[in-house]
Amino acid sequence: MSDALDKAEAAVTEASANTAAVQIALAAVELAKTAQNQQPPAPAPVPARRPVGLYVAAGIGGAVALTFLAMAAALLAVAVAVGGTCATVCLLVLRSMWADFQKGR
């Protein structure tokens, strides 16, 4: 009878050990299920792209405007120089004529 009792005790010990192992396995399965049910984090929103064409057009327009402004300034400088030269020549001729007039020629 003690042999049967020893076998029963061994069976109970094995069953309790198996029960603990089964409980651990079931807990792992439950943890895996909850991990699968969780939603993955949402991807970060992509920042809105701004149209670059507007800035390129403004840059080109500004460069063209500055070019025309520089050309206008250069033409104005040439016009002032030509006008100054013409005025100087005119005044020299008039002075010479006035001197001739004063001498009676």
Protein Blocks (a to p, Z undefined) as FASTA:
>chain_A
ZZmmmmmmmmmmmmmmmmmmmmmmmmmmmmmmmmmmpccdddddddddddfklmmmmmmm
mmmmmmmmmmmmmmmmmmmmmmmmmmmmmmmmmmmmmmmmmnoZZ
